[in-house]
Amino acid sequence: MNFLVVDMTHGGVKLSIKLSKDNNKVYGYDIYNTLKESELKELDSNNVKLIENISKLKDIQNLSVISPVHCPLDESDYKKEINENIKYYTHHSGVKLILEPWIKKMNGENKPIIEITGVKGKTTTGFILKEILNNPLLLSSLGAYIFKEEAIILKKNLSITPANIIETIDMARKISNPKCSLDNDGNILKDEINYDSAIFESSLGACGIGDIGIFTNIIENYPIAKGKSNASIAKEQIFNCKLVVCEYHTLNEYYNKHNKNNINTFAIDDRNASLIAGNINYSLSKTTFEVEYNNLKTISGKLISGKFNAVSFAPGSQHILNILAATTAALSLEIDEDRIIEGLSNFKGISGRSSIRKISNSTIIEEVNPGLNTSSIEKSINMVEAYENYNIIIGGKYGITCEEIDEYKLTKMISDKISNNPSLKIILTDELGHSIHEKINNMDGKIESVKYIKVLDDAIDYSVEDNKNILLIYRSNYSQVNKR
């Protein structure tokens, strides 16, 4: 077959090489001109032909175009520039095409596949699920892992672009078929699956390979593809999964047209959802709550109802929603309640996402995330604003994700919080903190309770020396922070 793979920046190199190794003729289009010399050589050695003008492919018969959902070119553009007969795939659906043999084998061995998308909570939901499921393979924004008796790190700091699902599966196969093994002749990896489930996090949609597709939320419907599309359109691909678990208000606001026959919903505050949480007693270390579900659909077509009590790390409502997403998915897979309760109790947060640690006499709640926005920051502040012994540190880096934070909205939120609670102590730090501090100083009336400390470590040390507890809200990849 003939393929044109567009966008070498976000996984296109891996997709092109994989397709070429499967005996396809592959063309690559480096639309953002980001290819490195090493990547050019790799593509050349794998017979991938780079083109600078896609219209030159007009005479290619049976051409399939694989292009990411965030690309400024859409399906109609390709049909206009090449021809009307092309087949169009997103990078997500292209991955599904490539993985058909693996999907068939997973289904044949009754090993569930879970895909997770949404604006917030994807990584946390994945790590909650790994406490519940047997021996999962996990791709998250923190890296790729296999969890058995101990965690096996396949690769750290791996992005959640769809092509990295393929890389994660390939790395897991190499773990079970090392080159030094007598079972490996050095040329062919045996097609053995050395895990009992698979969880894949994806930023802009899903491949549609999931037995369960989890949609955490749309807290912010940010624009993509130079304003031609947005997050809600891209993430709609999750509904290609067999059974979908979706936050109740997200479904009703953005996807109410979808047939509800294969959708379970979860919520805190609406009994119309398939699963709800009640009697919540929040705590910064562990939260107790009741889970109730009614007519929840399972993967085998059953309708189940029930109620149980649970305890987990969930200091705020956003954390409870992540727990409900994972719990709804687990029940949809017909996992026993006792196993779910045990898994939730074992979840203690994730270092650098939502977790607690101690330095001297200070307790530090960390909310470190590359995709923080104003809404998530406000929810984090809500957790501790009633406590007088907390300093709130807010800051971070630019260029961490494709969408940047709305600084004017964040500045107004901080100002409103302090107006309502003058005792609130906020420290701004790093690049983001500097910009917010300047905007606050330019407002009418200087806010004395907002302080700027340039270096993150200095901001933490300042609070520790003052015997203050800390809520750290930091926009970054955790690897940049975890060097103290």
Salt bridges, closest charged atoms under 4 A:
ASP7 OD2 - HIS10 ND1 2.78
ASP7 OD2 - HIS70 NE2 3.81
GLU75 OE2 - LYS79 NZ 3.37
ASP77 OD2 - LYS228 NZ 3.11
GLU109 OE2 - LYS105 NZ 3.25
GLU109 OE1 - LYS111 NZ 3.13
GLU131 OE2 - LYS130 NZ 2.92
GLU167 OE1 - LYS14 NZ 2.29
GLU167 OE2 - LYS155 NZ 3.07
ASP170 OD2 - LYS18 NZ 3.78
ASP170 OD1 - ARG173 NH1 3.83
ASP211 OD1 - LYS242 NZ 3.00
GLU236 OE2 - LYS257 NZ 3.67
GLU236 OE2 - HIS258 NE2 2.86
ASP269 OD1 - HIS249 NE2 2.99
GLU292 OE1 - ARG271 NH2 3.02
GLU366 OE2 - ARG357 NE 2.57
GLU367 OE2 - HIS319 NE2 2.91
GLU385 OE2 - LYS417 NZ 3.18
GLU404 OE1 - ARG475 NH1 3.03
GLU407 OE1 - LYS439 NZ 2.86
ASP416 OD2 - LYS412 NZ 2.80
ASP430 OD2 - LYS397 NZ 3.24
GLU438 OE2 - HIS434 NE2 3.72
ASP457 OD1 - ARG484 NH1 2.80
ASP461 OD1 - ARG484 NH2 3.24
